[in-house]
Amino acid sequence: DLTGWKAYGNEKWLVENGTILGESAADKYGYLVTDKKFRDFDLRVRFKGEASGNSGLFFHCAITGMSDTGPDIQGIQAEVDPTPGHHTGGLYESGGRGWLIQPTAAGEKALKPGEWNELEVSAHGNHIITRLNGVEMVNYRDAAPKFTEGAIALQIHTGGGVKVLWKDIEIRGTPVSE
């Protein structure tokens, strides 16, 4: 269920049989955000793109307001896109520097379109590692981290037609005290 999560924006977030469905409804950004904030953590999630369109797994993030395109967010995003070659597992800083690092050419081939994919994110201090289906996508040490703690969020990207399934979400780490 969605206990411990809060939806921002007008996109649809539904749960059926232990699977979260995120779907475009208003052609704007939408986020499903954890109530808890984390600094150091290891996360594993399975996702499946049911339609074309961009999504993402944000961490060390916060919703900062609203705009014409929906909720504004700042933090780090592990890219999730159902199209091969669109940098799934790469790191993008929203509210900052943009792309921090994209997967290697070999990493770009780890995505299984139309199937369940397993994304892992390990964030400890300024060291972030992502893996997609067991393949290391990025191993990044941030020399000047801007975002070092915050919530974890699932994203529905603006543009319409986005539909992503998420399940088996596991977060290992001690939440930051409020």
C-alpha positions as CSV (number, residue, x, y, z in Angstrom):
1,D,0.0,0.0,0.0
2,L,1.0,3.6,0.0
3,T,1.5,3.9,3.8
4,G,4.6,6.1,4.4
5,W,4.4,7.8,1.0
6,K,2.7,11.0,-0.1
7,A,1.6,11.9,-3.7
8,Y,2.4,15.4,-5.1
9,G,0.7,16.6,-8.3
10,N,-2.3,15.2,-10.1
11,E,-0.8,12.1,-11.6
12,K,-2.3,8.7,-10.6
13,W,-0.7,6.4,-8.1
14,L,-2.6,3.2,-7.5
15,V,-1.7,-0.1,-5.8
16,E,-2.9,-3.5,-7.0
17,N,-1.5,-6.8,-5.8
18,G,1.5,-5.3,-4.2
19,T,2.5,-3.3,-7.3
20,I,2.4,0.5,-7.5
21,L,1.2,2.0,-10.8
22,G,2.3,5.5,-11.6
23,E,0.4,6.9,-14.6
24,S,0.1,10.3,-16.4
25,A,-3.2,11.9,-15.8
26,A,-2.7,15.6,-16.1
27,D,0.3,15.8,-18.5
28,K,2.5,17.2,-15.7
29,Y,5.1,16.0,-13.3
30,G,4.0,13.8,-10.4
31,Y,5.9,12.3,-7.5
32,L,5.3,9.7,-4.8
33,V,7.5,10.7,-1.9
34,T,8.5,8.9,1.3
35,D,7.5,10.5,4.6
36,K,11.0,9.7,5.9
37,K,14.3,11.3,4.9
38,F,17.5,9.4,4.4
39,R,21.2,10.2,4.1
40,D,23.1,6.9,3.7
41,F,21.1,4.0,2.3
42,D,20.9,1.0,-0.1
43,L,17.8,0.7,-2.1
44,R,16.4,-1.9,-4.4
45,V,13.3,-1.7,-6.6
46,R,11.8,-3.5,-9.6
47,F,10.2,-1.4,-12.3
48,K,8.5,-2.1,-15.6
49,G,7.6,0.6,-18.2
50,E,4.1,-0.1,-19.6
51,A,4.2,2.8,-22.0
52,S,6.9,5.1,-23.5
53,G,8.0,8.0,-21.4
54,N,10.5,9.1,-18.8
55,S,10.4,8.3,-15.1
56,G,12.9,8.3,-12.3
57,L,13.8,7.4,-8.8
58,F,14.8,10.5,-6.8
59,F,16.7,10.5,-3.6
60,H,18.2,13.2,-1.3
61,C,15.2,15.2,-2.6
62,A,12.5,17.6,-1.5
63,I,9.4,19.1,-3.1
64,T,10.1,22.8,-3.2
65,G,6.9,24.3,-4.6
66,M,4.5,24.2,-7.5
67,S,4.7,25.5,-11.1
68,D,2.8,25.2,-14.3
69,T,4.3,21.8,-14.9
70,G,3.4,20.4,-11.5
71,P,5.5,20.0,-8.3
72,D,9.0,21.3,-8.3
73,I,11.7,19.0,-6.9
74,Q,15.3,19.3,-6.0
75,G,17.7,16.3,-5.5
76,I,19.4,13.5,-7.3
77,Q,17.6,11.3,-9.8
78,A,18.5,7.8,-10.9
79,E,17.0,7.9,-14.4
80,V,14.3,5.3,-15.3
81,D,13.2,5.2,-18.9
82,P,11.7,2.2,-20.7
83,T,13.6,3.0,-23.9
84,P,17.1,1.5,-24.4
85,G,19.9,4.1,-24.7
86,H,18.0,6.7,-22.6
87,H,20.4,6.5,-19.7
88,T,18.5,4.4,-17.2
89,G,20.7,4.2,-14.1
90,G,22.5,7.5,-14.8
91,L,22.5,10.3,-12.3
92,Y,20.8,13.6,-12.9
93,E,20.8,16.5,-10.4
94,S,17.4,18.4,-10.4
95,G,17.7,21.9,-9.1
96,G,21.4,22.0,-9.8
97,R,24.0,20.7,-12.3
98,G,21.9,18.5,-14.6
99,W,23.5,15.3,-15.7
100,L,26.2,14.2,-13.2
101,I,27.1,11.0,-15.0
102,Q,25.5,8.7,-17.6
103,P,25.9,5.0,-18.0
104,T,28.6,3.5,-20.2
105,A,27.7,2.2,-23.6
106,A,27.8,-1.3,-22.2
107,G,25.6,-0.2,-19.3
108,E,23.0,1.2,-21.7
109,K,22.4,-2.4,-22.9
110,A,21.3,-3.7,-19.4
111,L,17.7,-2.5,-19.7
112,K,15.1,-5.2,-20.6
113,P,12.3,-3.3,-22.4
114,G,8.8,-4.5,-21.6
115,E,10.1,-6.7,-18.7
116,W,10.7,-6.3,-15.0
117,N,14.0,-4.6,-14.3
118,E,15.8,-4.4,-11.0
119,L,17.4,-1.0,-10.1
120,E,19.8,-0.7,-7.1
121,V,21.0,2.6,-5.7
122,S,23.7,2.8,-3.0
123,A,24.3,6.2,-1.5
124,H,26.9,6.6,1.2
125,G,28.4,10.0,1.8
126,N,29.4,11.4,-1.5
127,H,29.7,8.0,-3.1
128,I,26.8,6.8,-5.3
129,I,26.6,3.5,-7.2
130,T,23.7,2.3,-9.4
131,R,23.1,-1.1,-10.9
132,L,20.5,-2.2,-13.4
133,N,19.8,-5.9,-13.5
134,G,23.1,-6.6,-11.8
135,V,25.2,-4.4,-14.2
136,E,27.0,-1.5,-12.6
137,M,25.7,1.6,-14.4
138,V,27.6,4.4,-12.5
139,N,30.2,4.5,-9.7
140,Y,30.3,8.2,-8.9
141,R,32.1,10.2,-6.2
142,D,30.7,13.7,-6.0
143,A,33.4,16.2,-5.4
144,A,30.9,18.9,-4.5
145,P,27.6,17.3,-3.3
146,K,24.7,19.8,-3.2
147,F,22.1,17.3,-1.9
148,T,23.2,14.9,0.9
149,E,19.9,13.9,2.5
150,G,16.2,13.9,1.8
151,A,13.3,11.8,0.8
152,I,13.1,9.1,-1.8
153,A,10.5,9.6,-4.6
154,L,9.1,7.9,-7.6
155,Q,8.5,10.2,-10.6
156,I,6.1,10.4,-13.5
157,H,7.6,12.8,-16.0
158,T,5.6,15.4,-17.8
159,G,4.7,14.8,-21.4
160,G,1.7,12.5,-21.1
161,G,1.4,8.8,-21.8
162,V,3.8,7.7,-19.1
163,K,2.9,4.5,-17.2
164,V,5.4,2.7,-14.9
165,L,4.9,-0.2,-12.5
166,W,7.0,-0.4,-9.3
167,K,7.3,-3.2,-6.8
168,D,9.5,-4.9,-4.2
169,I,10.8,-1.6,-2.9
170,E,13.4,-2.2,-0.2
171,I,15.2,0.6,1.5
172,R,18.0,-0.2,4.0
173,G,19.2,2.7,6.0
174,T,18.4,4.7,9.1
175,P,16.1,7.6,8.5
176,V,17.4,11.0,9.4
177,S,15.8,12.4,12.6
178,E,13.6,15.4,12.0
